[in-house]
Amino acid sequence: MQMSMQNRRAQRRNRQNDGPSALRRSLSYIRSYPRLAILAGIALVIATTAQLAVPQLVQNIIDTITGTARDQAILDLPPALLTFLNSQGIQTADLTAEAKTGIEMAQSALITSGLVIVLFAAARGIFAFTQTYLSQALSEHIAFDLRNDLFSKIQRLSFSYHDKNRTGQLMIRATDDVERLRVFIGQGLLMALQAFILLTGALIILALTNWRLMLVALPVLPIAFFLFMLFGRIAQPLFREAQRRLAAVNNVLQENLAGLKVVKAFASEEREQARFGRSIDSLRDQRIRISRTLALLFPTIFLVANLGQAAVLYFGGAQIINGTLTLGEWQKFSLYLTLVFIPMGQLGFIISLMAQASASATRIYEILDAENAVTDKPDALVLDEVEGHVTFSNVTFRYFAGGDPVLTNINLEAEPGQTVALLGSTGSGKTSIINLIPRFYDVSDGSVTIDGHDVRDVTIDSLRRNIGIVLQETTLFSGTIRENIAFGRPDASDAEVIAAAKAAAAHDFIDGFPQGYDTPVGERGATLSGGQKQRIAIARALLMNPHILILDDSTSSVDLNTEYEIQKALDKLMEGRTSFVIAQRISTVLNADQILVLDKGQLVARGVHEELLENSPIYAEIYYSQLAEDVAPDAAASA
């Protein structure tokens, strides 16, 4: 039943995220900026209307010129011919008078028409600029909103989502995919509206000018539209695949930059260069495939358009010869016919942008619509300051539905102020246990409670504000040491930051830097040693003054002397706090109130050091193996 519901939800998301549907959803962001959208639309309509008016003015000029030439020819008739025409009952005086009047009026008509054309051209230029500026501003606002929504969603998605998705792919969707969508909204969408107005207006004027001649050109349009629609269906999956391959390139690049030291240490530059080369070769091949499709489309469209133009030339010429079409009307018809073919040419570019935007919108909404495995309930409580009573009741946990459990039937209770140590071999489930306390993941079965509240019944933010965490993998952010220590409390005073640093045995080395607490840490803390980064991470957690403290092997990157200093500070600071400590060395947890021994996801022993040494073979094996390791260097040194 549950699987069927999940399948239905997946099918519904797929329908919402197909190219056209995802693109329509993206365009809904326009509603947030109605003023910009309306003003851009008005400017476009005015600019396009000005463009549509020009051919009519051109006809007036040409008809005036041809009429003037006719009038001048009448005035230049020989006197004998005029006498003959008078004898035939034709009033040549009236003809010459009309001709003189026409010539006199032609000059002012030409000047007026020319000035009006210039005014229309200026209006078109001004409003085209306004439309372009406003549409670009609109698209930038929408891109800003999309990137914010994506970043917020990525931040809120649970660890299980990030376990299955690569960082490079997420980055490319928040950057390149959003940019492609922005370009369509800023250029393609307004261009499509302009093409529609031009095409509709030009066809109406053509019908009113000469409907018989318009029928000659009309068959070209459905053929062109069919070709464009066919191209859109072919191009969209091609662009989607290109974005996927671009994400693969970005992922290789991101991994290599992050692991550059490892690459150099293993002299793997050539192998990684080859791997990167394969990824960009794949992207290049896909881009060439797209270019080949575009290269085939446009010549085909122009061929169809030229066939229509040729037909119009033939039948229009016949009408001019028969006297049913003036030269000015023909020129106007030709210009309006050009305004019909211009949108057809634009349509190819629009379809290309739309195909790219549809593919990118699909990828964007795959993130925005991703189901979060860890969310707040609608009626979630805000967890106030806690005492720190933590209980695991029959907890079973799987990282993925249907996978093997990594924790099985775990029961434990930590009283407020107790220190609970977790020991076990790699993969025994230690980190999985501490991941469940702040709800990095949710239990598969059973429950985790804090002060009697199931962690799933309280808000995530309020839960994590009560927990200080130092993870095994230390992460620092670009900025100063002070900013990193105050990461959880940006408003902390300098005195509080220094106190936390002293408690973590970090103040002395920080004070030794020329810039002290204003020292930049570099990307991912590259300018600091492992032990220094670890102590800053500890200070960051302690500044939160949490009632529950989680230390995931937090002394693994320091030497014995530094470990001793940190451990003394931690022993003092863990007083009054419920602390969960993962440590590889038993010496760091000998004084814990509870020591939990895990093996293959099960809690196999618990107690204090003396009890476990006597009753737990696994604990005794760990203890004596570490004792032997510690004794061996001393014996070698004595020898």
N, C-alpha and C positions, 0 to 999 in steps of 0.2 A: 504493500500500500504506500509506504513512504517512498520507495523507489519510483512508483508510478507518479506520485506528486512531484518528485524531483524532475522526472522526465518531462512532465507537462510544463513545469516552470522553465526548464531549459528550452523547450520548443517555443514558449512564449517569448523568451529573451531572443531566440534566434530570429523570430519574425520581426521583433522590434529593431534588431540590429542588422537586418539586411541593408544593402547600400542605400536605396531610396528612403527607407523608413528612418535610418540613422541620420541621413542628411536632413530630412524634415524635422527631426527632433533637434538637430543643431540649429536650424533656422529659427526655432522657437526662442532662442536667445535674443533675437531681434526685438521681441516684445519688451525687453528691459530698457530699450533705448528708442521709444517711439518718436521723440522729437527729431533725432538724427535721421531715422529711417524716413520719416515723412518729408523732411526738408530735402533729403537726397533725392527722393522720388519726384518731388515738385521740380527741383532743378533739372532733373533728367527729362521730364516731360516738356519743360520750356525749351531746353536745348534741342530736343528732338523735333519739336514743333517748328522751331526756327529753321532747322535743316529741311523739313518737309516743304516749307514755304518758298525756298529758293528756286526750284525748277519752274514754278509758276511765273516768277519774276523774269526768269530767263526766257520763257516763251514770250512774255510781253515785249522784251527787248528785241528778240529776233523778229517778231511780227511787226514791230515798229520799224525796224531796219528794212525789212522786205517791203513794207508799205511805203516807206520813204523812197526806196529805189523805184517803185512803181510810179509814185507821184512825179518823181524827177524825170522819169521816162516820158510821162504825159507832157510835161512842160517842154521837153526837148523834141517833141514831134515837129516835123517840117510844116511850114505854113500851108503848102499845097495839100498836105494830108488833112490838115484841120479844115480847109475849105471843102474838101471832098466829104468829110464826115458831117459837116454842117448841111451839105446838100442832101445827105442821107437822113436828115432829121435828128441827128445827134447833137445835143447842145454842148459844144466843146467849151463854151465860156464857163458853163457850170463845172465841167470837168477840170479845167485849169484852175478855177477858183478853189475847188475842193483840194486839188493837188497842192496849191500854194499854202492853204490852211494846214494841211497834213504835214507839210515840210516844216512850217513854223512851229507846230505843236510837237513834232518829233524830238527836237532838241531838248525841250523841257522834260518830255516823257523819258528820254534816255537818262538825263541827269537824275530825275526822281527815282527811276528804277535802280540805277546804280547806287544811289545813296541808301535806298531801302535794303538792297543786298548787303551793303557794308554794315548797316545797323543790325540786320539779322545775323550776319557773321559775327559781329561783336557780341551780340546777345548769346549766340550759341557758344562762343568761346568762354564768356564769363560764367554762364550757367553750367557748362561742361566742367570747368575748373571747380566750381562749387560742388557739383555732384561728385566729382572724383575725390575731392578733399573730404566731404562728409561721409562718403562710402568707405574710404580708408579709415577714417576715425571710428566709424561704426564697427568695421572689421577688427580693428585693434582692441576696442572695448570687449568685443565678443571673445577674441583670443585670450585676453586677460582673464575673463570670467572662466573660460574653459580650462586654462592652465591652473587657475586657483582651485577649481572644482576637482581637477585631476590630482593636484598635489594633496588636497584635503582628503580625497578618497584613498590615495595611496598611503597617506599617513595613518588612516583609520583602518585600512584592511589588516586582517589578522596575520600572524606569522605564517599560518598554513598557506595563505595565498602567495606570500613572498617566497615560501619554500619551493613553489612550483613555477615561479615566473622569474626570468632573468632581469637583472637591473638594466642592462642595455636596452632591452625591449621596452621596458617602462619609460626609460628616458626618451627614446625616439618617438613614442606616442605623445609625450608631453611637449615635444619640441617640433619635430618635422611634420608629424600628422596634424597638429594644431595649426601650423603655418600653412599647410596645403588647404585646410578648411578655411582659414582666414583669407587666403588669396581668392578662393571662389566667392566668398561673401563680399569681399571688397571689390572684385573685378567681374567675376563671372555672373553673379546674380544681377547686378545693375546692367551688365551688358546684355543679359537675356531679356530684361525688361525693355531695354532700348531696342533690341532686335524685334521684339514683339510689336512695339509701337510703330517702328519704321515699316515693318512688313505689313501690318494691318492698314496703316495710313496710306502707304504707297499703293496697295492693292485697291483700296476704295477710290483713290484719285484716278488710278489707271482705268477702273471700271467707268467712272464718270467721264473720263476723257475720250476713251475709245474702247468700248467693251469687246468689240470683235477682235481687236488686236491683243487685248488682254487675254482672251481665251487661247490665243496662240501660245503665250508664254506660260499659262497656268499649269499645263501638265508637268512642267519641270519641277514644281514645288513638291508634290508628293513623292517623286523619285528621290529628291534630295533629302527630304525628311526621313524616308525609309533607310537611306544609306547612313544618316547620322544616328538613328536609333540602333541600327545594326552595329555601328562602331561602338556606341555606348555599351552595349551588352558584351562586346568582345573586350573592350578596353578596361572595364572596371576590375575584373579578376586579374588582368595583367598588372594594373597599378597596385592592387592589393598585394600581389606577390612581390612586386618591386619594393614595397614598404617592408614586407617581412624580411627580404634579403638585406635591406638597408639596416634593419634592426640587428641582423646577424653580424654585419660589419661593425656596427656600433658596439655590440657586445664583445667581440674579439678585441677591439680597441680599448674598451673600458677595462677588460680583464688584464690586458698587457700593461696598461699604465698603472693599474693598482698593484700588479705583481711584478713590476720591472726589476726589482732587486733579485727576485727568484729566477727570472729569465736570464739575467746576467750571471747569477751565481752558477747556473747549470749550463752556461754557454749555449743557450737554446735560441739565440737570436735568429739564426737562419731558419730553424724549424718554425718559429712563430711568424717570421716573415712569410714563409710559404703558406702557413695557415691563413694569414691575413690576405695574402694574394689570392687564395682560392675563394675567399668570401667576396672580395671586390670583383674578381672575375665573374662570379655568379651574378652579382648586381649589375655589372656592365652588360652581360649577355641579356639580362631581362630588360634593361633600358634600351638596348639595341632592338630587341623584339618590339617594344612599344613604338620606337621611332619608325620601324619598318611599317607598322600598322598605320601610323599617322601619315607616313610618306605615300602610302597607297590610297588613303582616304581623300586627301585634298586634290590631287590631280583628277580623281574620278569625279569629284564634285564640280571642279572647274570645267571638265569636259561636258557634263550635263548642262551647266550654266551657259557655256558657249553654244551648245546646240540650240538652246532656247533663244539666245541672242541672234543667232543666224536666222532662225525662223521669223523672228520679229523684224529683222532687217529686210527680209524678202517681202513679207506681206505689207509692212509699212511702206516700203518703196513703191509697191504696186498702188497703194492708196494715194500716195503723193502724185504719182503719174496720172491717176484717174481724177485728181483734183478734190478728193474727199478728205484730204488731210493736209494741213498747212505745214510749212517747214518749222514754224515755232511749236506747233502741237507735236510734231515728230520729235523735236529736240526735248520738249518737256516729257514726252512719253519715255524717251531713252534715259533721261536722268532719273525718272521715277522707277524705271525698270532696274537701273543700277542700284537704287535704294532697296529694291527687292533682293538683289543678289548680294548686297553687302551683308545683310543679316544672315544669309545662307553661309557666307564665308565665316562670319563671326560664330555661327552655330557650331562649326567644327571646333573652334577654340573653346567655346562654352562647354561643349560635350566633353572635351578633354579635361577641362578644369573640374567639371561635375563628376567625371569618372574618378579622378584622383581624390576629390573631396569626399565622395561616397565611400571609397575604400578606406580613407583615413577616418571618417566619422564612424564607420563600423568598428575599427580598431579602438577608437577613443571610448565608445560606449561599451565595448567589452570590459573595460576597466570600470567605468562609471556604474555599470549594471552588475558588476561582480558581487556575488553574495558574500557578505562578511560572516565568517564563522563565529566571531566574537562581537556581540553588539549589546547595547543597553536594552533592557526590557522597557516597554512603554511606562511601566509604573516603578522603575528602578529607584531605589532609595539613595540618598546622598549619605555616604558614610562619614560621620563626624570623626573626631579624634578617637582612636581605638586604644584599647588596653594591650592587645597583641595576643589574644587567645586563638591559636590556629589549630584546626582539626581537619584531618583527612579521614573520611569515612568510606570504606570499601571502594576506593578509587581505582578505576581501570582507565587506561588512556591509550589511544591509538592516534598517531599523527595523521593518518588518512583513513577514511571510512573503508571498512573491509580489510584493512591491513592488520598485521600481527600486533598485539598489544605490547607496548614498551613498558608499561606499568600494569601490574595485576594485583587487584585486591589489597591496596595499600591502606593501612590504618595507622595513624599516628596522631599524637596530641602534644602541642607545645603550649605550656603555660606562659602567661605574661612574664617577660624578663628572662626566660630560659634561653640557653644557647643549644641549638640542635645541630650536631655535626652529621654530615652525610659522607659515607665512605663506600668505596666499591671500585671495581675495575672499570675501564672504559666501556661505555655502553650498558652499564648496569642500571641506569635510570636516574642518576643523581640530578642532572640538569633538568630532566623532564619534571621532577617533583617541584623544583623551585620555579619552573615556568608556569605551573598551574596556580601558584599563589597570587601573582598579579594579573592573572587571566591573559597571559600571552597565548595560551590555548585553553580550551574548555575540556573538562573531563568527559570521557566517553560514558562512564558509569560512575555512580557514587556522587560524593559532594566534597567540596572544600569550603570550610566556614571560617570566618574571622569574627570573634566575639559573638558567635551564634548566628551571624548573617552569612547565608550562602553567597559566595562571591559573585554568582550569576544574578543575584537579586539587588545588587548595588551598582551605582554608576561606575564606569571604568575609571573616569578621571579621579573621582573621590577615593576609589580604592588605591590607585597607584600613588596618589599624593601622600598616603600613609605608609608607603613602602620605599625604603632606600635600597638601591640595587647597584652592585658592582659586578658586572659580567666578566666572564673569563676572557672574552675578546674585548680589549679596551678600545673604545672609539672616542676620539676627540675631534672637535670641529675647528675649522679655520677661524682664527680670532686670537685673543690674548688668553693667557693663563687664567686671569681673573674671570673672563667671560665663560670659560669652560667650567670653572669651579661653581660659578653662579648660574649654570645652565638651567637648573630647576627653579631657581629663585633669582631672577634678574634684578630684583629690587633689593637684594641683600647688601648690607653695608660693608665697607672695606674691613671693618673690625671683625664682622662675622665670617667673611671669606678667609681672613688670616687665621682666625681661630680654627676653622675647619681644616685649613692646610696644616697648621701645627698639630692638630689631632691625628692627621694622616701622615705625619713625619715628612711633610713636603715643604714646609716653610723654609728650611735652611737652604735647600738647593734652589728654590725659587728666588730667595733673597740674594743669592749669589749671582744671579743673572744681572747684567748691566741695567736692563729695563725692569727688573723685578717682576711684579705681577702683570705688568703691561707687555711682557715678552710674547711675541707671536709664536704660536705653537707649530705653524706650518700645516700643510695639508695632511690630515689624519694624524697629526702629532709627530710629523717626520723629524722635527728638530729635537725631540726628546728621546731619552732612552726608554726601554720597556718598563723598567722600575719606576721612572719618573712619571710616565703616563699612568701607570697603575695607581700611584699615590694621588695623582690629581683626580682620577676617577673615584677613589675612595673619599677624598675631600668633597667631591661633588655630591656624593650620596649623603655624607654626614651633614652637609649644610642644610639638607631638607629636614634634619632633626626627626627622623622617622621613628615610629614605635615598633616597626617591623623592619629588620635589616637582613638583606640577602647578599652574601658574599660568595660568588662562584669562583673558587680557586683564585681569590684576589691577591694572593702573594706568590703566584706562580712565576712572575717575571722579575723577581728581585733576588738579590744574593742573601746569604744567611744573616749578615749583620743588619741589612735593611729589613729583612723579614722579622727579625727580633724587635726592631724599633716599631714597625707597624703593628706587630702582634701585641706589644705592650699597650699601644694606643687603643687598639681595637678591644682588648680585654677590658679596658676602663670604659670605653664608649658603649660596649655591648651591655653594660650594667643597666638594668631597667628596660632593656629592649629585647623583644623576641627576635633572636638571630638564628638564621639558617646559614650554615657555613659548609661549603664544599672545599675540601682540601686534599691534595695528593699526599701530603706528609702528615703522618699521624701526630707528630710533635706539635702541630699547630692546633690540635683539637683535644689534647689530653684532658683539659679542664672543662670540657663541655658537659652540660647537664644531661644531655642524651647524645649517644652516638648510635646512628642508624647504619646498619650494614646492608647494602643492597647487592643482589646478584641476579642478573638476567631479568630485571624488572620486578623482582620480588623482594620484600623486606624479610631478610633471613635472620637478623639478630638486632637486638637493641639493648642499651644499658650504658653504664659508665666504663671507663677504660679497664679497671680491674676485673669487672664481671665479664666483659667481652674477651679479655685476654685468656680467661679461664674457660669460657663456655662457647666461644665462636671460633671454629677452626679457620674460617676465612679471615677474620680480624687478626688472629694470631699469626697467620701466614703473612699478611700485609705488614704487621708490626715487626716481625723478626727479619723479614726481607729488607725492610728499610733500615733496621738496626744494623744489619750486616753491611749494607751499603755505606752507612755512616762510619762504621768501624774500619772498613777496608782502607779508606784514604788516610785515617789516623795511623793505622799500622804501617802503611807504606811510608808515611812521613817519618815515623819513628825509626824505621829501618834505614 
